Amino acid sequence: MNDPADDTTWAMIKSPSNYGIVGAKAFVEVPNGILFVGQMNKKISGIHLLSGLQVAETADDKLRTRSIAERMEADVLAWPSTLWSEICCQIYKNRIFIAAPLTSTSTQIDGIWWFDVDRLGDDGQPGSWCPWDGIEVRHLWEHGGELYGGSSSADGQIVRFNSGAYQDADGSAINSYFWTKEIGGDGIVEGFYKDFPELILWYELKGAYYMDVHYRVDGSGGEGELQQLDLTPGGSLWGTLLWGAGLWGGGDSRKDTLLYLGNTQGRRIQLRFDNQNTAGQSFQVHRAKLRMNLRRQL
């Protein structure tokens, strides 16, 4: 358009995508593309990535639209249509934030779904979208290096995200843990019965405490078998060094460890890492490798 006030200078431009966008704020630019909450035939269709925008002609067959949230499709399709126009997307510090309804019964924007941009290049379904409830904002923006949100309610409140350390209401520890997917190999190997003799971990040495490592096979319930890893870095710890009597530093910040899993057999194995449900204890696992021996095909 030459003059926004003169509607005779407006021009309509259509993309070759089969999907539309549910609202004016429901999209965000990402590297080499646009991520948006889409609709088709007046129904919400999911979260999509329109990629290949570096191509000069948008009609070029290199332009691609694909769904990147099939694993949360049931949640997205349940978002009430009365709130579609208020959905808002924003990118901040390599994370995508979508202010959206959490459930089909939501009467206002009452949560945020966030996603790591670095996963967009993965083949297949990139995963993993995470819900952040208790955040009721329908506008998201970045200002002065901080992420802000405007309240979904008519109260004029502004929320600044990640402004300080989180502590739950009663001061008790947050039980922080992570379960991996079930690991059993690709293709025909997945169906074999196996030995899982060893687990190789590369992890951070966070402090003078332990991290729990659990493992269980073939979808069994409970927490599985337990081994503990000492996260003490080996050098002087902050708050424990006697000035003038000791040397600061020393030791390692990361460690490779080989864990023997004993007589662990099955088709698939699942790993869990946790902070022992203790306040002030964190853990960080960079890489996990499993060694497995094929025994027989079931």
Secondary structure as a PSIPRED ss2 file (coil, helix, strand):
# PSIPRED VFORMAT (PSIPRED V4.0)

   1 M C   1.000  0.000  0.000
   2 N C   1.000  0.000  0.000
   3 D C   1.000  0.000  0.000
   4 P C   1.000  0.000  0.000
   5 A C   1.000  0.000  0.000
   6 D C   1.000  0.000  0.000
   7 D H   0.000  1.000  0.000
   8 T H   0.000  1.000  0.000
   9 T H   0.000  1.000  0.000
  10 W C   1.000  0.000  0.000
  11 A C   1.000  0.000  0.000
  12 M C   1.000  0.000  0.000
  13 I C   1.000  0.000  0.000
  14 K C   1.000  0.000  0.000
  15 S C   1.000  0.000  0.000
  16 P C   1.000  0.000  0.000
  17 S C   1.000  0.000  0.000
  18 N C   1.000  0.000  0.000
  19 Y C   1.000  0.000  0.000
  20 G E   0.000  0.000  1.000
  21 I E   0.000  0.000  1.000
  22 V C   1.000  0.000  0.000
  23 G C   1.000  0.000  0.000
  24 A C   1.000  0.000  0.000
  25 K C   1.000  0.000  0.000
  26 A C   1.000  0.000  0.000
  27 F E   0.000  0.000  1.000
  28 V E   0.000  0.000  1.000
  29 E E   0.000  0.000  1.000
  30 V E   0.000  0.000  1.000
  31 P C   1.000  0.000  0.000
  32 N C   1.000  0.000  0.000
  33 G E   0.000  0.000  1.000
  34 I E   0.000  0.000  1.000
  35 L E   0.000  0.000  1.000
  36 F E   0.000  0.000  1.000
  37 V E   0.000  0.000  1.000
  38 G E   0.000  0.000  1.000
  39 Q E   0.000  0.000  1.000
  40 M E   0.000  0.000  1.000
  41 N C   1.000  0.000  0.000
  42 K C   1.000  0.000  0.000
  43 K E   0.000  0.000  1.000
  44 I E   0.000  0.000  1.000
  45 S E   0.000  0.000  1.000
  46 G E   0.000  0.000  1.000
  47 I E   0.000  0.000  1.000
  48 H E   0.000  0.000  1.000
  49 L E   0.000  0.000  1.000
  50 L E   0.000  0.000  1.000
  51 S E   0.000  0.000  1.000
  52 G C   1.000  0.000  0.000
  53 L C   1.000  0.000  0.000
  54 Q C   1.000  0.000  0.000
  55 V C   1.000  0.000  0.000
  56 A C   1.000  0.000  0.000
  57 E C   1.000  0.000  0.000
  58 T C   1.000  0.000  0.000
  59 A C   1.000  0.000  0.000
  60 D C   1.000  0.000  0.000
  61 D C   1.000  0.000  0.000
  62 K C   1.000  0.000  0.000
  63 L C   1.000  0.000  0.000
  64 R E   0.000  0.000  1.000
  65 T E   0.000  0.000  1.000
  66 R E   0.000  0.000  1.000
  67 S E   0.000  0.000  1.000
  68 I C   1.000  0.000  0.000
  69 A C   1.000  0.000  0.000
  70 E H   0.000  1.000  0.000
  71 R H   0.000  1.000  0.000
  72 M H   0.000  1.000  0.000
  73 E H   0.000  1.000  0.000
  74 A H   0.000  1.000  0.000
  75 D H   0.000  1.000  0.000
  76 V H   0.000  1.000  0.000
  77 L H   0.000  1.000  0.000
  78 A C   1.000  0.000  0.000
  79 W C   1.000  0.000  0.000
  80 P C   1.000  0.000  0.000
  81 S H   0.000  1.000  0.000
  82 T H   0.000  1.000  0.000
  83 L H   0.000  1.000  0.000
  84 W H   0.000  1.000  0.000
  85 S H   0.000  1.000  0.000
  86 E H   0.000  1.000  0.000
  87 I C   1.000  0.000  0.000
  88 C E   0.000  0.000  1.000
  89 C E   0.000  0.000  1.000
  90 Q E   0.000  0.000  1.000
  91 I E   0.000  0.000  1.000
  92 Y E   0.000  0.000  1.000
  93 K C   1.000  0.000  0.000
  94 N C   1.000  0.000  0.000
  95 R E   0.000  0.000  1.000
  96 I E   0.000  0.000  1.000
  97 F E   0.000  0.000  1.000
  98 I E   0.000  0.000  1.000
  99 A E   0.000  0.000  1.000
 100 A E   0.000  0.000  1.000
 101 P C   1.000  0.000  0.000
 102 L C   1.000  0.000  0.000
 103 T C   1.000  0.000  0.000
 104 S C   1.000  0.000  0.000
 105 T C   1.000  0.000  0.000
 106 S C   1.000  0.000  0.000
 107 T C   1.000  0.000  0.000
 108 Q C   1.000  0.000  0.000
 109 I C   1.000  0.000  0.000
 110 D C   1.000  0.000  0.000
 111 G E   0.000  0.000  1.000
 112 I E   0.000  0.000  1.000
 113 W E   0.000  0.000  1.000
 114 W E   0.000  0.000  1.000
 115 F E   0.000  0.000  1.000
 116 D E   0.000  0.000  1.000
 117 V H   0.000  1.000  0.000
 118 D H   0.000  1.000  0.000
 119 R H   0.000  1.000  0.000
 120 L H   0.000  1.000  0.000
 121 G H   0.000  1.000  0.000
 122 D C   1.000  0.000  0.000
 123 D C   1.000  0.000  0.000
 124 G C   1.000  0.000  0.000
 125 Q C   1.000  0.000  0.000
 126 P C   1.000  0.000  0.000
 127 G C   1.000  0.000  0.000
 128 S C   1.000  0.000  0.000
 129 W C   1.000  0.000  0.000
 130 C E   0.000  0.000  1.000
 131 P E   0.000  0.000  1.000
 132 W E   0.000  0.000  1.000
 133 D E   0.000  0.000  1.000
 134 G C   1.000  0.000  0.000
 135 I C   1.000  0.000  0.000
 136 E C   1.000  0.000  0.000
 137 V E   0.000  0.000  1.000
 138 R E   0.000  0.000  1.000
 139 H E   0.000  0.000  1.000
 140 L E   0.000  0.000  1.000
 141 W E   0.000  0.000  1.000
 142 E E   0.000  0.000  1.000
 143 H E   0.000  0.000  1.000
 144 G C   1.000  0.000  0.000
 145 G C   1.000  0.000  0.000
 146 E E   0.000  0.000  1.000
 147 L E   0.000  0.000  1.000
 148 Y E   0.000  0.000  1.000
 149 G E   0.000  0.000  1.000
 150 G E   0.000  0.000  1.000
 151 S E   0.000  0.000  1.000
 152 S C   1.000  0.000  0.000
 153 S C   1.000  0.000  0.000
 154 A C   1.000  0.000  0.000
 155 D C   1.000  0.000  0.000
 156 G C   1.000  0.000  0.000
 157 Q C   1.000  0.000  0.000
 158 I E   0.000  0.000  1.000
 159 V E   0.000  0.000  1.000
 160 R E   0.000  0.000  1.000
 161 F C   1.000  0.000  0.000
 162 N C   1.000  0.000  0.000
 163 S C   1.000  0.000  0.000
 164 G C   1.000  0.000  0.000
 165 A C   1.000  0.000  0.000
 166 Y C   1.000  0.000  0.000
 167 Q C   1.000  0.000  0.000
 168 D C   1.000  0.000  0.000
 169 A C   1.000  0.000  0.000
 170 D C   1.000  0.000  0.000
 171 G C   1.000  0.000  0.000
 172 S C   1.000  0.000  0.000
 173 A C   1.000  0.000  0.000
 174 I C   1.000  0.000  0.000
 175 N C   1.000  0.000  0.000
 176 S C   1.000  0.000  0.000
 177 Y E   0.000  0.000  1.000
 178 F E   0.000  0.000  1.000
 179 W E   0.000  0.000  1.000
 180 T C   1.000  0.000  0.000
 181 K C   1.000  0.000  0.000
 182 E C   1.000  0.000  0.000
 183 I E   0.000  0.000  1.000
 184 G C   1.000  0.000  0.000
 185 G C   1.000  0.000  0.000
 186 D C   1.000  0.000  0.000
 187 G H   0.000  1.000  0.000
 188 I H   0.000  1.000  0.000
 189 V H   0.000  1.000  0.000
 190 E H   0.000  1.000  0.000
 191 G H   0.000  1.000  0.000
 192 F E   0.000  0.000  1.000
 193 Y E   0.000  0.000  1.000
 194 K E   0.000  0.000  1.000
 195 D E   0.000  0.000  1.000
 196 F E   0.000  0.000  1.000
 197 P E   0.000  0.000  1.000
 198 E E   0.000  0.000  1.000
 199 L E   0.000  0.000  1.000
 200 I E   0.000  0.000  1.000
 201 L E   0.000  0.000  1.000
 202 W E   0.000  0.000  1.000
 203 Y E   0.000  0.000  1.000
 204 E E   0.000  0.000  1.000
 205 L C   1.000  0.000  0.000
 206 K C   1.000  0.000  0.000
 207 G C   1.000  0.000  0.000
 208 A C   1.000  0.000  0.000
 209 Y C   1.000  0.000  0.000
 210 Y E   0.000  0.000  1.000
 211 M E   0.000  0.000  1.000
 212 D E   0.000  0.000  1.000
 213 V E   0.000  0.000  1.000
 214 H E   0.000  0.000  1.000
 215 Y E   0.000  0.000  1.000
 216 R E   0.000  0.000  1.000
 217 V E   0.000  0.000  1.000
 218 D C   1.000  0.000  0.000
 219 G C   1.000  0.000  0.000
 220 S C   1.000  0.000  0.000
 221 G C   1.000  0.000  0.000
 222 G C   1.000  0.000  0.000
 223 E C   1.000  0.000  0.000
 224 G C   1.000  0.000  0.000
 225 E E   0.000  0.000  1.000
 226 L E   0.000  0.000  1.000
 227 Q E   0.000  0.000  1.000
 228 Q E   0.000  0.000  1.000
 229 L E   0.000  0.000  1.000
 230 D E   0.000  0.000  1.000
 231 L C   1.000  0.000  0.000
 232 T C   1.000  0.000  0.000
 233 P C   1.000  0.000  0.000
 234 G C   1.000  0.000  0.000
 235 G C   1.000  0.000  0.000
 236 S C   1.000  0.000  0.000
 237 L C   1.000  0.000  0.000
 238 W C   1.000  0.000  0.000
 239 G C   1.000  0.000  0.000
 240 T C   1.000  0.000  0.000
 241 L C   1.000  0.000  0.000
 242 L C   1.000  0.000  0.000
 243 W C   1.000  0.000  0.000
 244 G C   1.000  0.000  0.000
 245 A C   1.000  0.000  0.000
 246 G C   1.000  0.000  0.000
 247 L C   1.000  0.000  0.000
 248 W C   1.000  0.000  0.000
 249 G C   1.000  0.000  0.000
 250 G C   1.000  0.000  0.000
 251 G C   1.000  0.000  0.000
 252 D C   1.000  0.000  0.000
 253 S C   1.000  0.000  0.000
 254 R E   0.000  0.000  1.000
 255 K E   0.000  0.000  1.000
 256 D E   0.000  0.000  1.000
 257 T E   0.000  0.000  1.000
 258 L E   0.000  0.000  1.000
 259 L E   0.000  0.000  1.000
 260 Y E   0.000  0.000  1.000
 261 L C   1.000  0.000  0.000
 262 G C   1.000  0.000  0.000
 263 N C   1.000  0.000  0.000
 264 T C   1.000  0.000  0.000
 265 Q E   0.000  0.000  1.000
 266 G E   0.000  0.000  1.000
 267 R C   1.000  0.000  0.000
 268 R C   1.000  0.000  0.000
 269 I E   0.000  0.000  1.000
 270 Q E   0.000  0.000  1.000
 271 L E   0.000  0.000  1.000
 272 R E   0.000  0.000  1.000
 273 F E   0.000  0.000  1.000
 274 D E   0.000  0.000  1.000
 275 N C   1.000  0.000  0.000
 276 Q C   1.000  0.000  0.000
 277 N C   1.000  0.000  0.000
 278 T C   1.000  0.000  0.000
 279 A C   1.000  0.000  0.000
 280 G C   1.000  0.000  0.000
 281 Q C   1.000  0.000  0.000
 282 S C   1.000  0.000  0.000
 283 F C   1.000  0.000  0.000
 284 Q C   1.000  0.000  0.000
 285 V E   0.000  0.000  1.000
 286 H E   0.000  0.000  1.000
 287 R E   0.000  0.000  1.000
 288 A E   0.000  0.000  1.000
 289 K E   0.000  0.000  1.000
 290 L E   0.000  0.000  1.000
 291 R E   0.000  0.000  1.000
 292 M E   0.000  0.000  1.000
 293 N E   0.000  0.000  1.000
 294 L E   0.000  0.000  1.000
 295 R E   0.000  0.000  1.000
 296 R E   0.000  0.000  1.000
 297 Q E   0.000  0.000  1.000
 298 L C   1.000  0.000  0.000
